[in-house]
Amino acid sequence: MPPLQIQRSSSTLVQQPPVQAFLLGLLVAAATVFSFSALAHGQEAVTDTSQACTIEGQAIASGLEHPWGLAFLDETTALVTERPGRMQVIDLVTGVQTQVDGVPEVVDRGQGGLLDVVAAPDVASTGIIYLSFAEPRRGGATGTSIARAELTGWRNGSPSLADVTTLFQQSGPNREQRHFGSRIVILPDETLAFTIGDRATPQRSQDPFDHAGSVLRIAVDGSIPADNPFADGSDGAAEIWSTGHRNPQGAALDQVTGLLWTVEHGARGGDEINQPEAGRNYGWPTISYGVNYSGTRIGLGTRAEGLEQPVYYWDPSIAPSGMTIVHESALFPSWQGDMLVGALRDQMLVRLVRQGDTITGEDRLFEGAFGRIRDVRQGPDGAIWLLTDDPEGDLVRIAPQDDPC
């Protein structure tokens, strides 16, 4: 089955095989009615209507400098990274922010800096978190690294990182300022999956011994899981799970199936949703549904033998970033299993309606209301939470205005 593609200038679905899914997609897109009052960093709420359900977005915390990653410590406390190299503990009730001490040194240059953060399932008792960042290397080079740390003092107003341990360093650091990735997901077996972009050198994505342009997987102590596809290192780097990715800045776990999903930037078009499988090659830059920024064709076109097709793609690009898969929630029962993706360039939240492994429609929400959306998470309260990529960025809570969706 060919992947579903969306044309940004129209709500019409194209290249959609099932007629029923086609009609559903039209209904989803047509059901969206958007209205908002001027936002001044959380002073007023924004509403949007999706399938007869009115949802409301409210900025809970503001003044975050290019916030990048969001993790929940409990139902009322979150952890947010800021790209220049700061981390904040945020009270989700009051919006009060407290800066975390002991953050490792990062290179805040271009797209690099302090990037993603996730909390261990037992963070309440252990304080363990994992973070990704552009780490300074010799000669002015940088590379994406993954670290584990213990967050202490976050309950008493004196948060600090202790025992910061680097678990992984990307091979081939360079001076490029783009395509660091990088999202981290804790898998059901408690291994870590994470993404790294091609570091602005596309052919690196086709080298199985190069970490760039890959989805990778390690154990929480940094060791290599025995069932990684190249675990013995003979056919590829032992940490690599899948190759052929351009710049995946979104990744999420389907809590029902236990499967990992990713979303990555194309060039001028060709943003992709993938469900990465062990040892598979997802094509970049040999194939793509986009074109180069100059307008020329990328590689061999859209297909080649031995290379995987995306589940879904956008052309032109929306510049996708963070993503989540909606789990069971009293707030969004009809959205369960759907994907939510933040868009940077197109400044919106995209809901991808899903039936199993098939995406059947797209709902574009809050277009232009919040600016560039960097991260999307579902919180312990069942609400959807967003980070906006801005020098004065916001943490935004999305929930139904009245009845559940």
C-alpha positions in Angstrom: 0.0 0.0 0.0 1.5 3.4 -0.9 2.0 5.9 1.8 -0.6 8.6 2.4 0.4 12.1 1.3 -1.1 15.5 2.2 -0.9 18.5 0.0 -0.6 21.5 2.3 -2.5 23.9 0.1 -5.7 21.8 0.2 -7.6 19.7 2.8 -8.1 17.0 0.1 -6.3 13.7 0.7 -4.4 12.3 -2.2 -2.8 8.9 -2.9 -5.2 7.4 -0.4 -6.2 3.9 -1.5 -9.4 3.2 0.5 -12.4 5.4 -0.5 -13.7 5.2 3.1 -10.5 6.6 4.5 -10.5 9.3 1.9 -14.0 10.4 2.9 -13.1 10.3 6.6 -10.1 12.5 6.0 -12.2 15.0 4.2 -14.7 15.1 7.1 -11.9 15.5 9.6 -10.4 18.4 7.8 -13.7 20.0 7.1 -14.7 19.8 10.8 -12.1 22.2 12.0 -13.2 25.7 12.8 -10.6 28.0 14.4 -11.0 31.0 16.6 -8.7 32.7 19.0 -8.1 35.9 21.0 -4.7 37.6 21.1 -2.2 35.6 23.2 0.3 37.4 25.4 2.2 34.5 27.0 -0.7 32.8 28.7 -2.9 35.8 29.4 -5.8 34.5 27.3 -6.9 31.1 26.1 -7.1 29.9 22.5 -9.9 27.7 21.3 -10.2 25.5 18.2 -13.0 23.1 17.2 -12.3 19.6 15.9 -15.1 17.2 15.0 -17.7 19.1 17.1 -15.4 19.1 20.1 -14.0 22.5 21.3 -10.5 22.4 22.7 -8.7 25.1 24.5 -5.1 26.0 24.8 -3.7 27.9 27.7 -0.1 29.0 28.3 0.9 27.7 31.8 4.5 29.0 31.8 6.2 31.6 29.7 9.6 33.2 29.0 11.4 29.9 28.2 14.3 30.4 25.8 13.8 28.1 22.9 12.4 25.2 25.0 13.1 21.8 23.4 12.1 18.9 25.6 9.4 18.2 28.1 9.2 15.4 30.7 6.7 15.0 33.6 8.0 14.2 37.1 4.5 13.8 38.6 1.0 15.1 38.0 1.9 18.7 39.0 5.6 19.0 38.0 7.4 19.0 34.7 11.0 19.3 33.5 11.8 21.5 30.5 15.0 21.9 28.6 16.1 25.2 27.0 18.3 24.9 24.0 21.0 27.4 25.3 21.8 24.9 28.1 19.4 25.4 30.9 16.7 23.2 32.5 13.7 24.3 34.5 11.5 22.5 37.0 8.0 23.9 36.4 5.0 23.8 38.7 2.1 23.0 36.4 -0.4 24.6 38.7 1.3 28.0 39.3 3.7 28.1 36.3 6.6 28.9 38.7 10.0 27.9 37.2 13.1 26.9 39.1 16.4 26.5 37.3 18.2 23.2 37.6 21.9 23.3 38.6 24.6 20.9 37.3 23.5 20.7 33.6 26.3 19.4 31.4 28.1 21.8 29.0 26.4 22.0 25.6 27.2 23.8 22.3 24.4 26.3 21.7 25.0 26.8 18.0 22.5 26.6 15.1 20.2 23.7 15.9 22.4 22.3 18.6 22.2 22.8 22.4 20.4 21.1 25.2 17.8 19.0 23.5 15.5 16.2 24.7 14.8 15.0 28.2 12.8 11.9 29.5 12.1 10.8 33.0 12.6 7.1 34.1 9.3 5.4 35.0 10.4 5.3 38.6 11.6 9.0 38.6 9.5 9.7 41.7 11.7 7.4 43.8 15.0 7.5 41.9 15.2 10.9 40.3 16.7 9.3 37.2 16.4 11.2 33.9 18.0 10.9 30.4 18.9 13.8 28.2 20.3 14.5 24.8 22.6 17.4 23.9 25.1 18.8 21.4 28.3 18.0 23.2 31.5 19.9 22.6 34.3 17.8 21.0 37.9 18.4 20.1 38.7 21.1 17.6 35.3 22.9 17.8 33.4 19.9 16.6 30.1 18.8 18.1 28.1 15.5 18.3 24.8 14.3 19.8 25.3 12.6 23.1 23.0 10.9 25.6 23.5 11.1 29.3 21.9 9.8 32.5 21.6 11.9 35.6 19.9 12.0 39.0 17.6 14.9 39.6 17.8 15.9 43.2 16.0 18.5 45.3 13.2 19.1 42.8 10.6 18.8 45.5 12.1 21.3 47.9 12.9 24.1 45.4 16.6 23.3 45.0 16.8 21.1 41.9 20.2 19.9 40.7 21.7 17.1 38.5 24.0 14.7 40.2 26.0 11.7 38.9 25.8 12.9 35.3 27.1 10.0 33.2 27.5 10.1 29.4 26.1 6.8 28.0 26.6 7.5 24.3 28.6 9.7 22.0 27.8 10.1 18.3 30.5 8.9 16.0 32.0 11.4 13.5 31.5 14.7 15.3 31.7 17.7 12.9 31.4 21.5 12.8 28.0 21.4 11.1 25.2 23.3 13.0 22.2 21.3 11.7 20.4 18.0 12.1 21.3 16.8 15.6 18.0 14.9 15.9 17.1 14.1 18.7 14.4 12.5 20.7 14.6 9.8 23.4 12.0 7.2 24.0 12.0 4.6 26.9 10.9 1.3 25.3 8.8 -1.3 27.1 11.9 -3.4 27.8 13.4 -0.3 29.4 16.0 0.2 26.7 16.5 3.7 25.2 15.7 4.5 21.6 16.9 7.8 20.3 17.3 9.6 17.0 20.2 11.4 15.4 20.0 13.5 12.2 22.4 13.2 9.2 24.4 16.2 10.6 23.9 18.0 7.3 25.9 15.4 5.4 23.2 13.3 3.7 25.3 10.3 2.6 26.2 9.5 6.2 22.6 8.2 6.6 23.5 5.3 4.2 26.6 4.2 6.1 25.5 1.5 8.7 28.8 2.1 10.6 28.0 5.8 11.1 25.6 6.9 13.8 24.4 10.0 11.8 21.0 9.6 10.2 19.9 6.7 12.4 17.5 5.5 15.0 19.7 3.9 17.8 19.0 1.7 20.8 21.1 1.2 24.0 20.5 -0.2 27.5 20.1 2.3 30.3 23.7 1.7 31.4 24.9 2.4 27.9 25.6 -1.2 26.9 24.4 -2.8 23.7 21.2 -4.9 23.7 22.0 -8.4 22.3 19.0 -8.2 19.9 20.1 -5.0 18.2 20.4 -5.8 14.4 24.2 -5.1 14.3 25.0 -6.0 17.9 28.2 -7.7 17.1 29.5 -4.8 15.1 30.3 -6.8 12.0 27.7 -5.3 9.6 27.1 -1.9 11.2 27.5 0.1 14.4 26.3 -1.9 17.3 24.0 0.9 18.7 22.1 1.3 15.4 18.5 0.2 15.1 17.6 1.6 11.6 19.3 3.8 9.0 18.4 6.1 6.2 16.8 8.9 8.2 17.3 12.6 7.5 16.6 14.5 10.7 14.0 12.8 13.0 13.1 15.3 15.7 10.0 13.4 16.9 9.6 10.0 18.3 6.9 8.3 20.4 5.8 5.0 21.8 2.5 3.4 21.1 1.6 2.2 24.5 -0.9 -0.4 23.2 1.5 -2.2 20.7 4.8 -1.2 22.3 6.0 -0.1 18.9 8.2 3.0 18.2 7.2 5.6 15.7 9.2 8.6 14.4 8.7 11.7 12.4 11.5 13.4 10.4 12.1 16.5 8.4 12.3 16.2 4.6 14.0 18.8 2.5 11.5 20.8 0.4 8.8 18.3 1.1 9.1 14.7 2.1 8.6 14.9 5.8 8.0 11.3 6.9 6.2 9.2 9.5 7.9 5.9 10.0 7.6 2.9 12.2 11.3 1.9 12.4 12.1 -1.8 12.3 15.4 -3.5 13.2 18.0 -3.3 10.5 15.7 -1.6 7.9 16.9 1.3 5.7 14.4 4.2 5.3 16.0 5.6 2.2 17.5 9.0 2.8 19.0 10.5 0.6 18.6 7.7 -2.0 14.9 8.2 -2.1 12.5 10.9 -0.9 9.1 12.3 -1.5 10.5 15.8 -1.5 13.0 17.7 -3.7 16.2 19.6 -2.9 15.8 23.2 -1.8 17.0 24.1 -5.4 14.0 22.2 -6.8 16.1 19.3 -8.2 15.2 15.7 -7.7 16.7 13.9 -4.6 18.5 10.6 -5.4 16.6 8.1 -7.5 13.1 9.5 -6.8 10.5 8.1 -4.5 11.3 4.3 -4.6 14.2 1.9 -4.8 14.6 -1.8 -4.1 15.5 -2.6 -0.5 14.5 0.7 0.9 11.4 1.2 3.1 8.5 3.4 2.3 7.1 5.9 4.9 3.8 5.2 6.4 2.8 8.8 5.7 4.4 11.9 4.3 3.9 15.6 3.7 4.7 17.5 0.6 5.4 20.5 0.9 7.1 20.2 4.2 5.4 21.3 7.4 8.7 21.0 9.4 7.5 18.4 12.0 9.1 18.2 15.4 7.8 16.6 18.6 5.1 13.9 18.5 3.0 11.8 20.9 0.5 9.0 20.5 -2.6 9.6 22.5 -3.2 7.0 25.2 -6.3 6.2 27.1 -7.7 9.3 28.7 -10.9 10.6 30.1 -10.3 13.9 28.3 -9.6 12.5 24.8 -11.3 9.1 24.5 -12.1 9.4 20.8 -8.4 10.4 20.1 -6.9 7.3 21.6 -4.3 5.9 19.3 -4.1 9.0 17.1 -0.8 10.8 16.6 -0.2 14.4 17.4 2.7 16.1 15.7 4.0 19.7 16.2 4.9 21.8 13.2 7.6 24.4 13.2 7.3 26.0 9.8 3.6 25.7 9.6 3.0 26.6 13.3 0.3 24.1 14.1 -0.6 20.9 15.9 -1.5 18.1 13.5 -3.7 15.3 14.6 -3.3 12.2 12.4 -6.3 9.9 12.6 -5.2 6.3 12.8 -6.7 2.9 12.3 -4.1 0.3 13.3 -1.0 1.1 11.3 -2.8 3.2 8.7 -3.2 6.9 8.9 -6.6 7.8 7.4 -6.9 11.5 7.9 -5.4 14.7 9.1 -6.8 17.5 11.4 -4.8 20.7 11.5 -5.3 22.6 14.8 -4.4 26.0 16.3 -2.8 27.1 13.0 -0.7 30.2 13.7 -2.0 30.5 17.3 1.1 29.6 19.3 3.9 29.9 16.7 6.5 27.2 16.1 5.6 24.0 18.1 8.7 22.2 19.2 7.4 19.4 21.5 4.2 17.5 22.1 3.4 15.3 25.1 0.4 13.8 26.8 0.6 14.5 30.5 -0.4 12.4 33.5 -3.6 14.4 33.6 -4.5 13.2 30.1 -4.1 16.7 28.7 -1.9 17.5 25.7 1.1 19.7 26.4 3.1 21.8 23.9 6.4 23.7 23.9 6.8 26.6 21.5 10.1 27.3 19.9 10.7 31.0 20.6 13.1 33.2 22.5 10.2 33.7 24.9 8.6 30.3 24.5 5.6 28.9 26.3 4.5 25.7 27.9 0.9 25.2 26.7 -1.9 22.9 28.1 -4.5 21.7 25.6 -7.8 20.2 27.0 -11.5 20.0 26.0 -13.3 23.2 26.9 -16.4 21.3 28.0 -17.2 17.7 27.1 -14.5 15.2 26.5 -13.3 14.7 22.9 
